[in-house]
Amino acid sequence: MTKQRRGGPANSFADETEIRFGRPELLREVNARQLLRLLRLHGPCSRADLVRRSGLSAPTVSSAVLYLHGKGLVEAMGPGQSNGGRRPSLLRFNSKLGYVAGTDIGRSVVRVALADLSGALIERWIAETDPRNTPAQVAALVMTGVRELRERHSIPKAKVLALAASVPGITDPHAGVVVSVPNFSSRWDSAPLRELLEAQTGFTAAVENDVNLAALGENWCGTARGVKDFVFLSIGTGVGAGIFVNGRLYHGAEWTAGEIAYLYVPGTEETPLALRRRGPLESVIGSKGIERFWSTLCRTNPSDASGLPSRLEAVEILDFAGKGTAEARLVLNQTARILADAITNVCVILNSSLVVLGGRIGTHPVLFEATRRIVERNEFSRPRLAVSSLGREAQLYGAIWLALSIADAKVLPPAVERANPFTPAETRFSLPVLGFIPPAGTSQEAKSSDREREN
C-alpha cells in the first residue's frame, strides 16, 4: 500500500511554495530569473535589449547581469551590430554550465540520454537488460551509461546536476520509491530506486512513472505543447495514461491516477483489482489482448482466416485490417470501439481538450482513424485526438525535463522554495529558467530516431 499524501489540497499554492519574505536577496533573485528567461527566449541580447524588454532600470539590469555572470549562467559573445553608435556587448545563456541525465528503464533495454541546460540532447546510450534484474543491477547499468556518455564528451562528474528515471510501473515520486512494476521481478515492489540511483551515480535523482514522463515530454516539446488539460494515452504491451489538469501533472492521492489499464470493460471478467494482475482494459486492447482475439477467431473459424497464420503480432493484425482483411477488421473494430469508450469515459470526468495517443498500438494509423471516427460521434466529451510527435523519445524528454526542474534550483536559488521539487512553482515570484522552452528541432530528432529503430 502506498503512503497517503499529507497536507491539504494537492494543487494548493500553500502546499507547493513557501515565499521567503524579508530576505534582501528576494528582489535580486526575482529580477535575475526574469532576465535569464528573457535571455533564453530572445538571446543573444545586449544589456540595453534587456532593459527594454524587462522594463527594469539600467542599474538593476547591470546588477542582475553581474550576479548571473558570477554564477556562470551568462557569457559574453563579443560586440553586436551597431545602430549608429557604440557596438553593444552581447550576452547569452551558458547552457554548458551544467548537464542533466534522463533514463528510460524498459523490460528489455535501458536508455540513457545526456542533455545540456537548454535541454538539447547531446547523445543517447542504450543497453540490453532483463526484467529479472534487480533494481540495484539496473541502477548500476544506468551509472555505466551516464559515465560512458560523460567520458565520451569530456564532461566532469561534478557538472551533472540531476538524473531522472522513467519506470514502467506505479511510483511514489516524493519518496523516490517504485511501488510496483507488474512485468518485472517482484523485487521491484517498494524498491527505493531513487536512493539506489543516488548511491550509484552520486547525482541528485528523481523517479517517475514512464507514461507520466511521456506526458511531460509531450507537454514540453511535443504534440501537447502549451495545452493545460490533456491526457497522454499509451497503448502497447501495457496501457496507461498521464493526466494534465490545469497545467499540472496529476498523480492522485496514492499515485495511481492514470492507471486506466484497470478500467472495467463490459463482457470481461469482473475481479478485484490487483497490482500484479493484468487490468481488464489492457487485457483487451493491449497487444497481447489483440493477438489473443485474433488467435481465437482463427481457431473458431479457420475457414474465415484468409489463409493467414493464427499467430501474428498486434501491429501486423492492424496492418492487415488496413488492407481490408475481413477478420482483421473485426479485431480492429472491437479494439477501436473499446478504446473510444475508454477515452470518452475518461473525458466525461476530466473534460480534457486533447488526447495524445502513444505506444506502438496507440499510434497505429488504422486504429487511430477508426477510434477518432467513433469519438467524433459524441455531442460532447469529444476531445481532439492526436498522435504523439515524440514517439518512443517522449519518456526520455520527460525525464530530461524533470531533471532540469531539479537542476533549476541548483543553478539559481528560487525566490520561492518548493515543497514539491517535481512541480515547478510558476508564480510571479519564481519562474523556472530551465525547461520552460523546448530544445530546438525536438520533433524532427524524435521522428528520425523512430525511423532508425524501424530500419
C-alpha positions as a printed Julia matrix, in Angstrom:
455×3 Matrix{Float64}:
   0.0     0.0     0.0
   1.36    3.39   -0.91
   1.56    6.23    1.54
  -1.21    8.81    1.69
  -0.02   12.31    0.91
  -0.12   14.64    3.88
  -1.48   18.16    3.98
  -4.29   19.96    2.23
  -5.41   20.01   -1.41
  -2.8    18.69   -3.85
  -2.8    21.82   -6.0
  -2.9    24.37   -3.18
  -0.34   27.15   -3.51
   0.43   26.89    0.2
   1.39   23.23   -0.21
   3.72   23.88   -3.14
   5.53   27.05   -2.13
   7.0    29.0     0.71
   7.75   32.63   -0.05
  10.84   33.88    1.71
   9.63   37.38    2.56
  12.04   39.66    4.41
  15.16   38.4     2.65
  17.16   41.19    0.97
  18.09   38.82   -1.87
  14.43   38.25   -2.82
  14.14   41.08   -5.33
  17.54   40.35   -6.85
  16.62   36.7    -7.38
  13.27   37.58   -8.92
  14.96   40.05  -11.3
  17.75   37.62  -12.14
  15.26   34.9   -13.07
  13.22   37.3   -15.18
  16.29   38.47  -17.09
  17.64   34.96  -17.58
  14.28   33.88  -19.02
  14.36   36.85  -21.42
  17.89   35.93  -22.41
  16.81   32.35  -23.11
  13.8    33.48  -25.13
  15.39   36.3   -27.11
  19.14   35.87  -26.73
  21.74   36.81  -27.55
  20.85   40.22  -26.11
  22.65   43.37  -25.07
  22.05   45.0   -21.69
  20.02   47.67  -23.48
  17.82   44.93  -25.01
  17.2    43.5   -21.54
  16.32   46.95  -20.16
  13.82   47.47  -22.98
  12.23   44.02  -22.76
  12.09   43.78  -18.95
  11.08   47.33  -18.05
  13.74   47.32  -15.33
  16.18   50.18  -14.87
  19.66   50.03  -16.4
  21.41   49.85  -12.99
  19.07   47.0   -11.92
  19.79   45.09  -15.12
  23.55   45.63  -14.77
  23.48   44.41  -11.16
  21.47   41.3   -12.09
  23.7    40.54  -15.09
  26.76   40.8   -12.85
  25.1    38.38  -10.41
  24.29   35.93  -13.23
  27.76   36.25  -14.7
  29.27   35.45  -11.31
  27.26   32.23  -11.25
  28.42   31.36  -14.76
  24.87   31.48  -16.17
  25.6    34.15  -18.78
  28.61   34.64  -21.01
  29.79   37.41  -23.28
  29.69   36.85  -27.04
  31.55   39.96  -28.1
  30.24   43.09  -29.82
  26.94   43.07  -31.7
  25.71   45.11  -34.65
  25.83   48.87  -34.26
  22.78   51.09  -34.84
  24.93   54.16  -35.41
  26.63   54.38  -32.04
  28.91   52.2   -30.0
  28.63   48.48  -30.76
  26.8    46.76  -27.84
  28.25   43.79  -25.98
  26.04   40.72  -26.45
  25.2    38.2   -23.75
  23.84   34.68  -23.98
  22.74   31.92  -21.65
  25.56   29.5   -20.85
  23.86   26.17  -21.48
  27.13   24.3   -20.91
  27.39   25.38  -17.28
  25.94   22.02  -16.3
  24.24   18.91  -17.63
  21.39   16.6   -16.73
  20.68   12.94  -17.47
  17.47   11.09  -18.17
  16.93    7.35  -18.31
  14.08    5.17  -19.56
  14.03    1.74  -17.9
  12.2    -0.84  -20.01
  11.7    -4.59  -19.97
  14.45   -5.35  -22.47
  16.53   -2.16  -22.74
  17.71    0.75  -20.64
  18.15    4.05  -22.46
  20.16    6.95  -21.09
  20.4    10.47  -22.51
  22.63   13.37  -21.57
  21.49   16.96  -22.18
  22.8    20.45  -21.54
  20.89   23.08  -19.57
  18.93   24.17  -22.63
  17.52   20.64  -22.85
  19.39   19.83  -26.06
  20.21   16.12  -26.15
  23.94   15.54  -26.55
  23.88   11.79  -27.07
  21.86    8.68  -26.2
  23.15    5.38  -24.83
  21.33    2.07  -24.9
  21.97   -1.33  -23.31
  20.07   -4.58  -23.05
  18.57   -5.61  -19.73
  16.24   -8.26  -18.36
  13.05   -7.84  -16.3
  14.5   -10.33  -13.82
  17.32   -7.9   -12.98
  17.15   -6.31   -9.55
  16.74   -2.54   -9.05
  20.35   -2.39   -7.85
  21.57   -4.07  -11.05
  19.59   -1.64  -13.2
  20.88    1.34  -11.18
  24.43    0.12  -11.85
  23.62   -0.12  -15.56
  22.31    3.46  -15.56
  25.52    4.59  -13.83
  27.55    2.88  -16.55
  25.56    4.66  -19.26
  25.96    8.09  -17.72
  29.68    7.52  -17.13
  30.29    6.44  -20.73
  28.42    9.47  -22.08
  30.34   11.81  -19.76
  33.69   10.37  -20.74
  32.86   10.42  -24.43
  32.18   14.17  -24.23
  34.8    15.04  -21.57
  32.17   16.21  -19.06
  33.31   16.21  -15.4
  31.09   14.32  -12.99
  30.56   17.48  -10.92
  28.86   19.18  -13.87
  25.99   16.63  -13.98
  23.39   18.29  -11.77
  20.5    15.84  -11.76
  19.2    12.49  -13.04
  15.58   11.45  -13.62
  14.43    7.89  -14.25
  11.36    6.57  -16.06
   9.89    3.32  -14.71
   7.02    1.28  -16.28
   5.01    0.97  -13.09
   3.42    2.79  -10.18
   5.87    5.11   -8.45
   5.83    7.42   -5.45
   7.97   10.31   -6.75
   8.01   12.11   -3.39
   9.57    9.12   -1.63
  11.53    8.03   -4.71
  10.07    4.54   -4.38
   8.81    2.15   -7.06
   5.53    0.77   -5.72
   5.04   -1.99   -8.28
   6.17   -2.93  -11.79
   3.81   -5.71  -13.0
   6.07   -7.08  -15.74
   9.26   -7.02  -13.64
  10.58   -9.19  -10.83
   8.73   -8.88   -7.52
  11.98   -7.46   -6.1
  10.91   -4.16   -7.66
   7.95   -3.9    -5.27
   8.6    -0.99   -2.87
  12.13   -0.6    -4.28
  13.94    2.6    -3.14
  15.14    3.32   -6.67
  15.98    6.99   -6.09
  18.25    6.04   -3.19
  19.9     3.33   -5.3
  20.49    5.7    -8.23
  21.93    8.4    -6.0
  24.24    5.87   -4.31
  25.45    4.53   -7.66
  25.85    7.81   -9.53
  26.36   10.46   -6.87
  23.75   12.69   -8.57
  20.51   14.11   -7.19
  17.9    11.76   -8.64
  14.14   11.55   -9.26
  11.88    8.63  -10.15
   8.61    8.81  -12.07
   6.16    6.59  -13.96
   7.05    6.22  -17.65
   3.68    7.34  -19.04
   3.65   10.37  -16.74
   7.07   11.32  -18.07
   5.86   10.81  -21.64
   3.03   13.27  -20.88
   5.59   15.75  -19.5
   7.69   15.3   -22.64
   4.74   15.89  -24.95
   3.72   18.97  -22.96
   7.26   20.36  -23.08
   8.13   19.86  -26.72
   5.6    17.58  -28.4
   2.01   17.42  -29.57
   0.58   18.77  -26.29
   2.94   21.72  -26.02
   1.2    24.53  -24.13
  -2.02   22.51  -23.57
  -3.19   22.74  -19.95
  -5.77   19.94  -19.87
  -4.92   16.8   -21.79
  -4.36   13.05  -21.46
  -1.44   11.12  -22.9
  -2.67    7.58  -23.52
  -0.06    4.9   -24.25
  -1.08    1.56  -25.75
   1.48   -1.15  -26.38
   2.14   -4.25  -24.32
   0.71   -2.23  -21.45
  -1.91    0.51  -21.28
  -1.61    3.68  -19.2
  -2.33    7.4   -19.14
  -0.56   10.54  -18.0
  -3.03   13.24  -16.96
  -2.54   17.01  -17.07
  -5.06   19.14  -15.18
  -4.73   22.92  -15.29
  -1.14   22.69  -16.49
  -0.02   20.23  -13.8
   0.7    16.52  -13.92
  -1.93   14.83  -11.75
  -0.85   11.89   -9.57
  -3.86   11.32   -7.33
  -3.92   10.51   -3.61
  -1.94    7.26   -3.87
  -0.01    7.88   -7.13
  -2.27    5.65   -9.25
  -4.04    8.33  -11.32
  -3.86    7.29  -14.97
  -3.74    3.52  -14.36
  -6.52    3.09  -16.91
  -5.4    -0.45  -17.73
  -7.67   -1.36  -14.8
 -10.84    0.21  -16.25
 -13.63   -2.33  -16.39
 -14.77   -3.41  -19.86
 -18.26   -4.9   -20.38
 -18.02   -8.61  -21.08
 -14.71   -9.13  -19.29
 -14.33  -10.97  -16.02
 -15.06   -8.75  -13.01
 -12.44   -9.45  -10.38
 -10.95   -7.25   -7.66
  -8.1    -5.1    -8.94
  -4.63   -6.38   -8.15
  -1.26   -4.8    -8.96
   0.24   -7.94  -10.45
  -2.83   -8.9   -12.47
  -3.42   -7.55  -15.97
  -6.25   -4.98  -15.91
  -9.49   -5.52  -17.91
  -8.83   -2.75  -20.45
  -5.22   -3.8   -21.02
  -6.3    -7.44  -21.43
  -8.48   -6.4   -24.37
  -6.75   -3.54  -26.22
  -3.12   -4.16  -25.22
  -1.01   -6.0   -27.78
  -1.49   -9.38  -26.04
  -5.26   -8.9   -25.96
  -5.39   -8.06  -29.68
  -3.25  -11.09  -30.52
  -5.39  -13.35  -28.31
  -8.61  -12.18  -30.02
  -7.07  -12.84  -33.45
  -5.93  -16.3   -32.41
  -9.42  -17.09  -31.1
 -11.0   -16.0   -34.39
  -8.62  -18.21  -36.35
  -9.26  -21.18  -34.08
 -13.05  -20.93  -34.04
 -13.43  -20.01  -37.74
 -10.37  -21.43  -39.51
 -12.02  -21.13  -42.95
 -12.55  -17.39  -42.46
  -8.95  -16.51  -41.58
  -7.99  -15.65  -45.18
  -5.14  -18.14  -45.05
  -3.25  -16.03  -42.51
  -1.36  -17.61  -39.61
  -3.1   -17.71  -36.25
  -0.04  -16.18  -34.59
   0.51  -12.61  -35.67
   1.78   -9.59  -33.78
  -0.79   -6.94  -32.94
   0.76   -4.42  -35.34
   0.62   -6.99  -38.16
  -3.08   -7.64  -37.46
  -3.8    -3.92  -37.67
  -1.76   -3.74  -40.88
  -3.97   -6.46  -42.42
  -7.05   -4.57  -41.23
  -5.81   -1.55  -43.13
  -5.51   -3.72  -46.25
  -9.15   -4.78  -45.9
  -8.8    -8.3   -44.5
 -12.27   -9.01  -43.07
 -11.21  -10.92  -39.96
  -8.55   -8.37  -39.08
 -11.17   -5.64  -39.43
 -13.3    -7.43  -36.82
 -10.36   -7.15  -34.43
  -9.82   -3.51  -35.41
 -13.47   -2.57  -34.93
 -13.69   -4.14  -31.48
 -10.4    -2.57  -30.36
 -11.36    0.88  -31.68
 -14.79    0.76  -30.03
 -13.4    -0.21  -26.62
 -10.62    2.37  -26.89
 -13.11    5.08  -27.89
 -15.33    4.14  -24.93
 -12.33    4.42  -22.58
 -11.41    7.84  -24.0
 -14.98    9.03  -23.65
 -15.26    7.79  -20.06
 -12.01    9.49  -19.06
 -13.01   12.77  -20.72
 -16.5    12.78  -19.21
 -14.73   13.07  -15.86
 -11.76   15.26  -16.81
 -13.19   17.3   -19.7
  -9.76   17.19  -21.4
  -9.39   19.16  -24.62
  -6.81   16.81  -26.13
  -5.93   13.12  -26.01
  -2.49   12.22  -27.35
  -2.06    8.58  -28.34
   1.32    6.91  -27.93
   2.81    3.43  -27.98
   3.15    1.03  -30.92
  -0.58    0.2   -30.89
  -1.91    3.64  -30.0
  -0.04    5.37  -32.82
  -1.04    2.84  -35.49
  -2.76    4.97  -38.18
  -5.57    2.46  -38.85
  -6.54    2.18  -35.18
  -6.16    5.92  -34.64
  -8.51    6.79  -37.51
 -11.12    4.2   -36.52
 -11.08    5.45  -32.93
 -11.27    9.1   -33.97
 -14.38    8.46  -36.06
 -16.17    6.85  -33.09
 -15.21    9.61  -30.61
 -16.36   12.32  -33.02
 -19.9    10.95  -32.91
 -20.24   12.35  -29.39
 -22.18   15.58  -28.97
 -19.86   16.5   -26.07
 -16.85   14.88  -24.39
 -15.22   14.7   -27.8
 -11.61   15.79  -27.32
  -9.25   16.36  -30.2
  -7.27   13.19  -30.84
  -3.65   13.4   -31.95
  -0.68   11.1   -32.34
   2.46   11.59  -30.27
   5.08   13.59  -32.17
   7.92   12.34  -29.96
   7.26    8.61  -30.3
   9.41    6.48  -28.02
  11.52    9.51  -27.18
   8.68   11.04  -25.14
   9.78    9.32  -21.92
  13.38   10.47  -22.35
  12.36   14.07  -22.99
  10.08   13.93  -19.97
  12.97   12.6   -17.86
  15.23   15.39  -19.15
  12.57   17.99  -18.27
  12.21   16.56  -14.76
  15.99   16.58  -14.28
  16.11   20.2   -15.48
  13.42   21.17  -12.97
  15.64   19.8   -10.2
  18.77   21.46  -11.61
  16.89   24.78  -11.82
  17.12   25.37   -8.06
  20.8    24.43   -8.09
  21.93   26.91  -10.73
  19.83   29.81   -9.43
  18.19   29.72   -5.97
  14.46   30.32   -6.39
  12.7    33.22   -4.69
  10.04   30.64   -3.8
  11.01   27.43   -2.08
   9.0    24.47   -3.35
   7.79   21.73   -1.04
   7.38   19.57   -4.14
  10.5    19.74   -6.33
   8.73   17.84   -9.11
   6.22   20.63   -9.73
   7.84   23.96  -10.7
   6.21   26.86   -8.86
   5.39   29.18  -11.74
   4.4    32.32   -9.91
   5.39   35.93  -10.32
   7.96   35.32   -7.56
   9.74   32.32   -9.07
   9.62   31.48  -12.77
  11.68   28.49  -13.95
  14.68   29.29  -16.13
  15.37   25.71  -17.25
  12.92   23.55  -19.16
  10.34   26.26  -19.85
  11.09   26.37  -23.58
  11.7    23.26  -25.7
  15.07   22.44  -27.28
  15.34   23.2   -30.99
  14.43   20.51  -33.53
  12.83   18.16  -30.99
  10.1    16.62  -33.15
  12.39   16.11  -36.14
  15.01   14.36  -33.96
  12.37   12.07  -32.46
  10.95   11.09  -35.85
  14.45   10.39  -37.18
  15.19    8.23  -34.13
  11.94    6.27  -34.64
  12.82    5.69  -38.33
  16.27    4.4   -37.38
  14.71    1.85  -35.0
  12.28    0.68  -37.69
  15.02    0.11  -40.33
